[in-house]
Amino acid sequence: MNSRIQRIILSGIIGTAAMTVFATIAPMMGMPEMSPAKKISAMLKLPLFIGWVMHFMMGIIFTFLYVILWADHCKIKYKWLKGGIFGVMIFLIAQILMLITQPMNNFDIMTVATMMGSLVGHIVFGIVVAMIMGNSCRTNKYCN
C-alpha cells in the first residue's frame, strides 16, 4: 500500500480516536454524554460494534476528503485553523444527514449542549487530521 494512503488512513484513525476521547471526557466538563458509535448503531438499528466500525470508517473517509478537496485548495496558512474550519464543515454535513435521516420526534434529545459538544468534537477531529497531514499533502515529502 502506498505510504500516502497509509498516512491518510492513520490520520483518520487518530483523528477519530481524538474525537472519541473528547466525547468520552465531555460529561466530566458538564456536557451531556455523547457516543457517536451508539448514535450510529441506534440510527441504523445495528449492533454497537458496527457503529464503532462505521464511526472510524467515516473518519478515514473524511480524511481522504480533507486531502483531496481541502488541504491543497484552501489558502489558509495555519494548519490548526484549516483543520478547525474543516471540522465545522464536517459537523454541518453530519447535522444535515441527521435532519434527512431522522424523524423529527427523535430530536428531543438534541440539546444545545449536545450540539456544541458535537461541534467541538468535529473541530478536534479536523485539527488533529490537519496537524498530521500538514498544509499540503502534494508538496509534503512525508506524504509521497
VMD Tcl script that builds the backbone (N, CA, C; Angstrom):
set m [mol new atoms 432]
animate dup $m
set s [atomselect $m all]
$s set {name element resname resid chain x y z} {
  {N N MET 1 A 0.851 -1.186 0.000}
  {CA C MET 1 A 0.000 0.000 0.000}
  {C C MET 1 A 0.890 1.241 0.000}
  {N N ASN 2 A 0.517 2.197 -0.758}
  {CA C ASN 2 A 1.209 3.471 -0.893}
  {C C ASN 2 A 1.327 4.168 0.469}
  {N N SER 3 A 2.502 4.767 0.749}
  {CA C SER 3 A 2.710 5.409 2.056}
  {C C SER 3 A 1.780 6.610 2.265}
  {N N ARG 4 A 1.385 7.271 1.187}
  {CA C ARG 4 A 0.455 8.398 1.317}
  {C C ARG 4 A -0.913 7.904 1.795}
  {N N ILE 5 A -1.370 6.811 1.230}
  {CA C ILE 5 A -2.660 6.247 1.633}
  {C C ILE 5 A -2.588 5.756 3.074}
  {N N GLN 6 A -1.474 5.113 3.431}
  {CA C GLN 6 A -1.299 4.666 4.813}
  {C C GLN 6 A -1.354 5.843 5.778}
  {N N ARG 7 A -0.716 6.938 5.398}
  {CA C ARG 7 A -0.706 8.138 6.250}
  {C C ARG 7 A -2.117 8.708 6.403}
  {N N ILE 8 A -2.877 8.713 5.326}
  {CA C ILE 8 A -4.253 9.213 5.375}
  {C C ILE 8 A -5.097 8.325 6.289}
  {N N ILE 9 A -4.979 7.007 6.128}
  {CA C ILE 9 A -5.751 6.082 6.967}
  {C C ILE 9 A -5.380 6.259 8.430}
  {N N LEU 10 A -4.079 6.325 8.717}
  {CA C LEU 10 A -3.632 6.500 10.097}
  {C C LEU 10 A -4.119 7.834 10.670}
  {N N SER 11 A -4.061 8.885 9.868}
  {CA C SER 11 A -4.554 10.196 10.318}
  {C C SER 11 A -6.042 10.146 10.633}
  {N N GLY 12 A -6.804 9.457 9.798}
  {CA C GLY 12 A -8.237 9.315 10.045}
  {C C GLY 12 A -8.525 8.562 11.326}
  {N N ILE 13 A -7.760 7.513 11.575}
  {CA C ILE 13 A -7.945 6.732 12.799}
  {C C ILE 13 A -7.570 7.561 14.021}
  {N N ILE 14 A -6.445 8.264 13.960}
  {CA C ILE 14 A -6.009 9.078 15.100}
  {C C ILE 14 A -6.979 10.232 15.342}
  {N N GLY 15 A -7.413 10.894 14.268}
  {CA C GLY 15 A -8.377 11.991 14.415}
  {C C GLY 15 A -9.692 11.520 15.016}
  {N N THR 16 A -10.169 10.368 14.562}
  {CA C THR 16 A -11.414 9.811 15.102}
  {C C THR 16 A -11.232 9.402 16.557}
  {N N ALA 17 A -10.068 8.844 16.877}
  {CA C ALA 17 A -9.792 8.470 18.271}
  {C C ALA 17 A -9.767 9.711 19.164}
  {N N ALA 18 A -9.172 10.806 18.676}
  {CA C ALA 18 A -9.142 12.049 19.463}
  {C C ALA 18 A -10.554 12.574 19.690}
  {N N MET 19 A -11.382 12.527 18.655}
  {CA C MET 19 A -12.773 12.959 18.789}
  {C C MET 19 A -13.511 12.076 19.790}
  {N N THR 20 A -13.243 10.776 19.755}
  {CA C THR 20 A -13.886 9.831 20.661}
  {C C THR 20 A -13.456 10.072 22.101}
  {N N VAL 21 A -12.178 10.372 22.304}
  {CA C VAL 21 A -11.690 10.695 23.656}
  {C C VAL 21 A -12.400 11.941 24.166}
  {N N PHE 22 A -12.527 12.950 23.308}
  {CA C PHE 22 A -13.246 14.161 23.716}
  {C C PHE 22 A -14.681 13.822 24.110}
  {N N ALA 23 A -15.350 13.005 23.306}
  {CA C ALA 23 A -16.742 12.632 23.609}
  {C C ALA 23 A -16.830 11.864 24.919}
  {N N THR 24 A -15.794 11.099 25.234}
  {CA C THR 24 A -15.777 10.318 26.470}
  {C C THR 24 A -15.599 11.201 27.699}
  {N N ILE 25 A -14.747 12.230 27.583}
  {CA C ILE 25 A -14.500 13.098 28.744}
  {C C ILE 25 A -15.454 14.283 28.817}
  {N N ALA 26 A -16.250 14.494 27.787}
  {CA C ALA 26 A -17.180 15.630 27.764}
  {C C ALA 26 A -18.101 15.684 28.980}
  {N N PRO 27 A -18.655 14.554 29.441}
  {CA C PRO 27 A -19.526 14.622 30.626}
  {C C PRO 27 A -18.807 15.149 31.874}
  {N N MET 28 A -17.490 14.954 31.942}
  {CA C MET 28 A -16.721 15.476 33.077}
  {C C MET 28 A -16.604 16.995 33.031}
  {N N MET 29 A -16.894 17.572 31.851}
  {CA C MET 29 A -16.844 19.026 31.683}
  {C C MET 29 A -18.238 19.635 31.687}
  {N N GLY 30 A -19.228 18.857 32.101}
  {CA C GLY 30 A -20.590 19.368 32.193}
  {C C GLY 30 A -21.423 19.205 30.940}
  {N N MET 31 A -20.871 18.569 29.923}
  {CA C MET 31 A -21.630 18.335 28.692}
  {C C MET 31 A -22.362 17.002 28.806}
  {N N PRO 32 A -23.394 16.813 28.008}
  {CA C PRO 32 A -24.106 15.525 28.045}
  {C C PRO 32 A -23.241 14.404 27.472}
  {N N GLU 33 A -23.620 13.175 27.780}
  {CA C GLU 33 A -22.906 12.019 27.235}
  {C C GLU 33 A -23.090 11.993 25.726}
  {N N MET 34 A -21.992 11.799 25.022}
  {CA C MET 34 A -22.037 11.738 23.562}
  {C C MET 34 A -21.260 10.515 23.111}
  {N N SER 35 A -21.901 9.638 22.392}
  {CA C SER 35 A -21.233 8.466 21.827}
  {C C SER 35 A -21.622 8.361 20.358}
  {N N PRO 36 A -20.721 8.797 19.480}
  {CA C PRO 36 A -21.042 8.718 18.051}
  {C C PRO 36 A -21.378 7.293 17.607}
  {N N ALA 37 A -20.661 6.313 18.133}
  {CA C ALA 37 A -20.915 4.921 17.736}
  {C C ALA 37 A -22.301 4.462 18.173}
  {N N LYS 38 A -22.704 4.849 19.390}
  {CA C LYS 38 A -24.055 4.494 19.859}
  {C C LYS 38 A -25.116 5.143 18.980}
  {N N LYS 39 A -24.874 6.408 18.632}
  {CA C LYS 39 A -25.838 7.136 17.806}
  {C C LYS 39 A -25.974 6.484 16.427}
  {N N ILE 40 A -24.840 6.121 15.828}
  {CA C ILE 40 A -24.863 5.488 14.506}
  {C C ILE 40 A -25.568 4.137 14.573}
  {N N SER 41 A -25.198 3.322 15.570}
  {CA C SER 41 A -25.805 1.987 15.661}
  {C C SER 41 A -27.301 2.069 15.965}
  {N N ALA 42 A -27.703 3.029 16.789}
  {CA C ALA 42 A -29.133 3.191 17.087}
  {C C ALA 42 A -29.897 3.679 15.856}
  {N N MET 43 A -29.298 4.624 15.128}
  {CA C MET 43 A -29.933 5.168 13.936}
  {C C MET 43 A -30.191 4.076 12.896}
  {N N LEU 44 A -29.208 3.193 12.734}
  {CA C LEU 44 A -29.297 2.159 11.706}
  {C C LEU 44 A -29.813 0.827 12.239}
  {N N LYS 45 A -30.098 0.800 13.547}
  {CA C LYS 45 A -30.586 -0.422 14.203}
  {C C LYS 45 A -29.620 -1.588 13.983}
  {N N LEU 46 A -28.346 -1.310 14.251}
  {CA C LEU 46 A -27.283 -2.302 14.102}
  {C C LEU 46 A -26.554 -2.468 15.430}
  {N N PRO 47 A -25.776 -3.539 15.591}
  {CA C PRO 47 A -25.021 -3.717 16.834}
  {C C PRO 47 A -24.019 -2.576 17.061}
  {N N LEU 48 A -23.700 -2.345 18.326}
  {CA C LEU 48 A -22.787 -1.258 18.695}
  {C C LEU 48 A -21.429 -1.407 18.012}
  {N N PHE 49 A -20.938 -2.634 17.891}
  {CA C PHE 49 A -19.655 -2.865 17.229}
  {C C PHE 49 A -19.655 -2.286 15.813}
  {N N ILE 50 A -20.741 -2.480 15.096}
  {CA C ILE 50 A -20.857 -1.948 13.731}
  {C C ILE 50 A -20.857 -0.421 13.769}
  {N N GLY 51 A -21.480 0.162 14.788}
  {CA C GLY 51 A -21.440 1.612 14.958}
  {C C GLY 51 A -20.019 2.121 15.110}
  {N N TRP 52 A -19.209 1.390 15.888}
  {CA C TRP 52 A -17.803 1.783 16.057}
  {C C TRP 52 A -17.037 1.672 14.745}
  {N N VAL 53 A -17.231 0.575 14.035}
  {CA C VAL 53 A -16.544 0.385 12.755}
  {C C VAL 53 A -16.927 1.503 11.789}
  {N N MET 54 A -18.212 1.810 11.713}
  {CA C MET 54 A -18.676 2.862 10.800}
  {C C MET 54 A -18.140 4.230 11.213}
  {N N HIS 55 A -18.069 4.485 12.524}
  {CA C HIS 55 A -17.547 5.763 13.025}
  {C C HIS 55 A -16.100 5.956 12.555}
  {N N PHE 56 A -15.269 4.937 12.704}
  {CA C PHE 56 A -13.871 5.049 12.282}
  {C C PHE 56 A -13.741 5.061 10.762}
  {N N MET 57 A -14.604 4.329 10.050}
  {CA C MET 57 A -14.579 4.377 8.587}
  {C C MET 57 A -14.915 5.780 8.087}
  {N N MET 58 A -15.903 6.421 8.724}
  {CA C MET 58 A -16.249 7.791 8.324}
  {C C MET 58 A -15.077 8.731 8.581}
  {N N GLY 59 A -14.360 8.523 9.685}
  {CA C GLY 59 A -13.182 9.340 9.963}
  {C C GLY 59 A -12.133 9.201 8.873}
  {N N ILE 60 A -11.922 7.978 8.406}
  {CA C ILE 60 A -10.955 7.748 7.327}
  {C C ILE 60 A -11.449 8.379 6.031}
  {N N ILE 61 A -12.723 8.227 5.722}
  {CA C ILE 61 A -13.290 8.824 4.502}
  {C C ILE 61 A -13.174 10.344 4.543}
  {N N PHE 62 A -13.499 10.948 5.684}
  {CA C PHE 62 A -13.385 12.404 5.787}
  {C C PHE 62 A -11.932 12.861 5.692}
  {N N THR 63 A -10.995 12.031 6.132}
  {CA C THR 63 A -9.583 12.385 5.984}
  {C C THR 63 A -9.183 12.357 4.516}
  {N N PHE 64 A -9.657 11.363 3.768}
  {CA C PHE 64 A -9.419 11.352 2.320}
  {C C PHE 64 A -9.995 12.619 1.689}
  {N N LEU 65 A -11.202 13.005 2.087}
  {CA C LEU 65 A -11.810 14.229 1.546}
  {C C LEU 65 A -10.990 15.458 1.919}
  {N N TYR 66 A -10.450 15.474 3.131}
  {CA C TYR 66 A -9.597 16.595 3.549}
  {C C TYR 66 A -8.412 16.723 2.596}
  {N N VAL 67 A -7.754 15.607 2.317}
  {CA C VAL 67 A -6.567 15.629 1.461}
  {C C VAL 67 A -6.933 15.991 0.023}
  {N N ILE 68 A -8.001 15.403 -0.492}
  {CA C ILE 68 A -8.363 15.595 -1.897}
  {C C ILE 68 A -8.978 16.971 -2.159}
  {N N LEU 69 A -9.884 17.402 -1.292}
  {CA C LEU 69 A -10.667 18.610 -1.571}
  {C C LEU 69 A -10.236 19.851 -0.796}
  {N N TRP 70 A -9.505 19.686 0.278}
  {CA C TRP 70 A -9.309 20.828 1.167}
  {C C TRP 70 A -7.848 21.214 1.353}
  {N N ALA 71 A -6.968 20.263 1.635}
  {CA C ALA 71 A -5.595 20.570 2.042}
  {C C ALA 71 A -4.857 21.419 1.016}
  {N N ASP 72 A -4.958 21.071 -0.233}
  {CA C ASP 72 A -4.220 21.797 -1.265}
  {C C ASP 72 A -4.968 22.994 -1.833}
  {N N HIS 73 A -6.260 23.065 -1.617}
  {CA C HIS 73 A -7.059 24.117 -2.239}
  {C C HIS 73 A -7.403 25.252 -1.293}
  {N N CYS 74 A -7.359 24.994 -0.019}
  {CA C CYS 74 A -7.658 26.025 0.972}
  {C C CYS 74 A -6.412 26.882 1.168}
  {N N LYS 75 A -6.554 28.179 1.092}
  {CA C LYS 75 A -5.408 29.088 1.153}
  {C C LYS 75 A -5.074 29.563 2.569}
  {N N ILE 76 A -5.644 28.929 3.574}
  {CA C ILE 76 A -5.358 29.306 4.961}
  {C C ILE 76 A -3.974 28.792 5.326}
  {N N LYS 77 A -3.167 29.658 5.912}
  {CA C LYS 77 A -1.775 29.344 6.219}
  {C C LYS 77 A -1.626 28.413 7.417}
  {N N TYR 78 A -2.436 28.607 8.438}
  {CA C TYR 78 A -2.265 27.876 9.691}
  {C C TYR 78 A -2.990 26.541 9.641}
  {N N LYS 79 A -2.244 25.460 9.887}
  {CA C LYS 79 A -2.827 24.117 9.825}
  {C C LYS 79 A -3.987 23.948 10.802}
  {N N TRP 80 A -3.818 24.440 12.028}
  {CA C TRP 80 A -4.860 24.252 13.050}
  {C C TRP 80 A -6.152 24.945 12.640}
  {N N LEU 81 A -6.048 26.124 12.011}
  {CA C LEU 81 A -7.239 26.851 11.579}
  {C C LEU 81 A -7.897 26.155 10.385}
  {N N LYS 82 A -7.066 25.706 9.456}
  {CA C LYS 82 A -7.580 24.968 8.299}
  {C C LYS 82 A -8.325 23.718 8.768}
  {N N GLY 83 A -7.748 23.008 9.731}
  {CA C GLY 83 A -8.389 21.813 10.270}
  {C C GLY 83 A -9.654 22.131 11.042}
  {N N GLY 84 A -9.629 23.221 11.809}
  {CA C GLY 84 A -10.812 23.620 12.572}
  {C C GLY 84 A -11.986 23.953 11.667}
  {N N ILE 85 A -11.713 24.663 10.596}
  {CA C ILE 85 A -12.779 25.002 9.642}
  {C C ILE 85 A -13.293 23.734 8.958}
  {N N PHE 86 A -12.391 22.825 8.631}
  {CA C PHE 86 A -12.809 21.551 8.053}
  {C C PHE 86 A -13.703 20.796 9.035}
  {N N GLY 87 A -13.355 20.825 10.311}
  {CA C GLY 87 A -14.181 20.181 11.338}
  {C C GLY 87 A -15.582 20.768 11.401}
  {N N VAL 88 A -15.684 22.091 11.273}
  {CA C VAL 88 A -17.003 22.743 11.266}
  {C C VAL 88 A -17.807 22.270 10.054}
  {N N MET 89 A -17.147 22.149 8.907}
  {CA C MET 89 A -17.853 21.681 7.709}
  {C C MET 89 A -18.355 20.248 7.889}
  {N N ILE 90 A -17.537 19.393 8.508}
  {CA C ILE 90 A -17.968 18.012 8.769}
  {C C ILE 90 A -19.168 18.011 9.712}
  {N N PHE 91 A -19.109 18.851 10.744}
  {CA C PHE 91 A -20.225 18.962 11.688}
  {C C PHE 91 A -21.509 19.334 10.948}
  {N N LEU 92 A -21.428 20.320 10.056}
  {CA C LEU 92 A -22.614 20.747 9.307}
  {C C LEU 92 A -23.146 19.615 8.428}
  {N N ILE 93 A -22.251 18.877 7.792}
  {CA C ILE 93 A -22.670 17.733 6.975}
  {C C ILE 93 A -23.380 16.699 7.846}
  {N N ALA 94 A -22.811 16.424 9.025}
  {CA C ALA 94 A -23.423 15.445 9.938}
  {C C ALA 94 A -24.818 15.890 10.366}
  {N N GLN 95 A -24.984 17.181 10.639}
  {CA C GLN 95 A -26.293 17.672 11.071}
  {C C GLN 95 A -27.311 17.597 9.941}
  {N N ILE 96 A -26.882 17.899 8.728}
  {CA C ILE 96 A -27.784 17.794 7.577}
  {C C ILE 96 A -28.207 16.338 7.378}
  {N N LEU 97 A -27.248 15.416 7.488}
  {CA C LEU 97 A -27.587 13.994 7.355}
  {C C LEU 97 A -28.543 13.547 8.450}
  {N N MET 98 A -28.360 14.056 9.666}
  {CA C MET 98 A -29.276 13.726 10.760}
  {C C MET 98 A -30.685 14.236 10.445}
  {N N LEU 99 A -30.781 15.448 9.919}
  {CA C LEU 99 A -32.092 16.005 9.575}
  {C C LEU 99 A -32.789 15.175 8.500}
  {N N ILE 100 A -32.004 14.709 7.540}
  {CA C ILE 100 A -32.571 13.937 6.437}
  {C C ILE 100 A -33.005 12.547 6.892}
  {N N THR 101 A -32.201 11.913 7.737}
  {CA C THR 101 A -32.437 10.504 8.061}
  {C C THR 101 A -33.283 10.266 9.302}
  {N N GLN 102 A -33.378 11.231 10.193}
  {CA C GLN 102 A -34.080 11.014 11.460}
  {C C GLN 102 A -35.448 11.675 11.460}
  {N N PRO 103 A -36.446 10.973 11.961}
  {CA C PRO 103 A -37.750 11.627 12.119}
  {C C PRO 103 A -37.650 12.742 13.159}
  {N N MET 104 A -38.459 13.749 12.998}
  {CA C MET 104 A -38.382 14.927 13.873}
  {C C MET 104 A -38.621 14.594 15.343}
  {N N ASN 105 A -39.361 13.540 15.659}
  {CA C ASN 105 A -39.618 13.230 17.061}
  {C C ASN 105 A -38.380 12.724 17.796}
  {N N ASN 106 A -37.316 12.374 17.074}
  {CA C ASN 106 A -36.075 11.940 17.721}
  {C C ASN 106 A -35.174 13.107 18.096}
  {N N PHE 107 A -35.549 14.321 17.749}
  {CA C PHE 107 A -34.684 15.461 18.018}
  {C C PHE 107 A -34.870 16.042 19.407}
  {N N ASP 108 A -35.755 15.449 20.210}
  {CA C ASP 108 A -35.920 15.963 21.562}
  {C C ASP 108 A -34.674 15.716 22.413}
  {N N ILE 109 A -33.814 14.766 22.016}
  {CA C ILE 109 A -32.577 14.529 22.757}
  {C C ILE 109 A -31.451 15.451 22.296}
  {N N MET 110 A -31.635 16.160 21.187}
  {CA C MET 110 A -30.616 17.037 20.635}
  {C C MET 110 A -30.712 18.411 21.290}
  {N N THR 111 A -29.972 18.602 22.361}
  {CA C THR 111 A -29.983 19.879 23.063}
  {C C THR 111 A -28.870 20.765 22.525}
  {N N VAL 112 A -28.870 22.006 22.948}
  {CA C VAL 112 A -27.801 22.930 22.556}
  {C C VAL 112 A -26.460 22.404 23.051}
  {N N ALA 113 A -26.438 21.872 24.270}
  {CA C ALA 113 A -25.188 21.337 24.825}
  {C C ALA 113 A -24.677 20.157 23.996}
  {N N THR 114 A -25.580 19.306 23.544}
  {CA C THR 114 A -25.182 18.173 22.708}
  {C C THR 114 A -24.631 18.671 21.378}
  {N N MET 115 A -25.296 19.652 20.792}
  {CA C MET 115 A -24.835 20.220 19.521}
  {C C MET 115 A -23.458 20.859 19.678}
  {N N MET 116 A -23.262 21.611 20.755}
  {CA C MET 116 A -21.963 22.258 20.990}
  {C C MET 116 A -20.875 21.206 21.203}
  {N N GLY 117 A -21.201 20.160 21.959}
  {CA C GLY 117 A -20.234 19.086 22.168}
  {C C GLY 117 A -19.856 18.410 20.864}
  {N N SER 118 A -20.840 18.165 20.025}
  {CA C SER 118 A -20.590 17.558 18.723}
  {C C SER 118 A -19.738 18.476 17.851}
  {N N LEU 119 A -20.047 19.762 17.873}
  {CA C LEU 119 A -19.262 20.734 17.107}
  {C C LEU 119 A -17.805 20.719 17.551}
  {N N VAL 120 A -17.575 20.778 18.857}
  {CA C VAL 120 A -16.200 20.776 19.368}
  {C C VAL 120 A -15.502 19.467 19.003}
  {N N GLY 121 A -16.205 18.348 19.113}
  {CA C GLY 121 A -15.614 17.061 18.744}
  {C C GLY 121 A -15.175 17.021 17.288}
  {N N HIS 122 A -15.998 17.558 16.396}
  {CA C HIS 122 A -15.638 17.588 14.978}
  {C C HIS 122 A -14.481 18.551 14.713}
  {N N ILE 123 A -14.429 19.646 15.451}
  {CA C ILE 123 A -13.294 20.568 15.322}
  {C C ILE 123 A -12.012 19.882 15.783}
  {N N VAL 124 A -12.080 19.150 16.894}
  {CA C VAL 124 A -10.915 18.391 17.372}
  {C C VAL 124 A -10.446 17.431 16.278}
  {N N PHE 125 A -11.381 16.706 15.676}
  {CA C PHE 125 A -11.039 15.787 14.587}
  {C C PHE 125 A -10.311 16.535 13.471}
  {N N GLY 126 A -10.886 17.640 13.012}
  {CA C GLY 126 A -10.302 18.393 11.906}
  {C C GLY 126 A -8.909 18.905 12.217}
  {N N ILE 127 A -8.712 19.414 13.423}
  {CA C ILE 127 A -7.396 19.936 13.803}
  {C C ILE 127 A -6.367 18.813 13.861}
  {N N VAL 128 A -6.727 17.690 14.456}
  {CA C VAL 128 A -5.784 16.562 14.545}
  {C C VAL 128 A -5.398 16.083 13.150}
  {N N VAL 129 A -6.371 15.917 12.279}
  {CA C VAL 129 A -6.080 15.473 10.910}
  {C C VAL 129 A -5.188 16.485 10.199}
  {N N ALA 130 A -5.486 17.762 10.316}
  {CA C ALA 130 A -4.689 18.791 9.645}
  {C C ALA 130 A -3.263 18.832 10.183}
  {N N MET 131 A -3.105 18.682 11.481}
  {CA C MET 131 A -1.765 18.726 12.062}
  {C C MET 131 A -0.938 17.517 11.613}
  {N N ILE 132 A -1.574 16.373 11.455}
  {CA C ILE 132 A -0.848 15.183 11.000}
  {C C ILE 132 A -0.564 15.254 9.502}
  {N N MET 133 A -1.558 15.652 8.712}
  {CA C MET 133 A -1.413 15.649 7.256}
  {C C MET 133 A -0.622 16.838 6.736}
  {N N GLY 134 A -0.579 17.913 7.483}
  {CA C GLY 134 A 0.163 19.082 7.031}
  {C C GLY 134 A -0.668 19.986 6.145}
  {N N ASN 135 A -0.062 21.101 5.768}
  {CA C ASN 135 A -0.763 22.094 4.959}
  {C C ASN 135 A -1.093 21.578 3.572}
  {N N SER 136 A -0.156 20.913 2.961}
  {CA C SER 136 A -0.373 20.458 1.595}
  {C C SER 136 A 0.259 19.096 1.414}
  {N N CYS 137 A -0.540 18.120 1.142}
  {CA C CYS 137 A -0.020 16.760 1.010}
  {C C CYS 137 A 0.773 16.585 -0.285}
  {N N ARG 138 A 0.447 17.312 -1.306}
  {CA C ARG 138 A 1.164 17.145 -2.579}
  {C C ARG 138 A 2.601 17.621 -2.487}
  {N N THR 139 A 2.854 18.627 -1.646}
  {CA C THR 139 A 4.210 19.156 -1.539}
  {C C THR 139 A 4.928 18.655 -0.297}
  {N N ASN 140 A 4.300 17.815 0.494}
  {CA C ASN 140 A 4.888 17.300 1.728}
  {C C ASN 140 A 5.651 16.018 1.411}
  {N N LYS 141 A 6.963 16.009 1.650}
  {CA C LYS 141 A 7.781 14.845 1.292}
  {C C LYS 141 A 7.402 13.600 2.087}
  {N N TYR 142 A 6.747 13.770 3.243}
  {CA C TYR 142 A 6.366 12.623 4.061}
  {C C TYR 142 A 5.060 11.992 3.595}
  {N N CYS 143 A 4.371 12.603 2.671}
  {CA C CYS 143 A 3.099 12.066 2.173}
  {C C CYS 143 A 3.287 11.178 0.952}
  {N N ASN 144 A 4.382 11.315 0.262}
  {CA C ASN 144 A 4.549 10.598 -1.010}
  {C C ASN 144 A 5.129 9.221 -0.822}
}
mol reanalyze $m
mol bondsrecalc $m
mol representation Tube
mol addrep $m
